[in-house]
């Protein structure tokens, strides 16, 4: 495994993290605690030390699973734990309450990274009010570092200016070889400012693995209605991009998922956090680190991705 600094903090996180969305059981279906524990145990075994969860994942269930596994495995000193406050809880007092409740569910003395899950777009909470609460949490030792999620650079920049001593160290945004909008504004910003971009959905819900096609689309979970799996989109991806991913994977003796993640970590300041539904999947994800494809293969994949015409209009 490789390790990089979380922003400018000097705190070393694995370049491939572990997303814990699936532990909540509200996305892919029922998820048993023992499976979650096995996934976390395997993550530590293969060198993944960065676990990302959120209060809304299963209404706290994911945080509880993460915290329980950390305690039972005795690995608190080996993991960096990140969680998130939903955008509906961004008033000053709510941020404080949410952080303390997350800390209790996680069973830790301090939350390593607390992120604002999405902007307070519905309740219209002033950004500086929220950031003052986040800074108080740092000062009180409830959290170590501040992050945001799903923020665009102008709002992120404004949020940073609301802080007096602390700073935002990371932003978590959707990023994969299929969905690359972050490259227009967000990635240049974080690279310029020395922040970390935590890439969520780095495997685009599995569409890059070659498992799915226009004739074989996901059924029975949240992906069934996802725009990426609509007729035109899945046809584009499976005909223009997946074959190149498979060719590169065969060349290096890797899996398509490992190639897609390796493509991401070739971008400076990017830390993908793929989920895993089994210990085998987390081990596969870890295999994306420790090697690099050639610049030629990187360019081939980028060119194939550039050729995609993806639409999010579903009706």
Beta strands, then each sheet from edge to edge (+ up, - down):
strand 1: 3-5
strand 2: 12-14
strand 3: 18-19
strand 4: 50-52
strand 5: 80-85
strand 6: 111-116
strand 7: 143-149
strand 8: 168-174
strand 9: 196-200
strand 10: 270-272
sheet 1: 1+ 2-
sheet 2: 3+ 4+ 5+ 6+ 7+ 8+ 9+ 10+
end
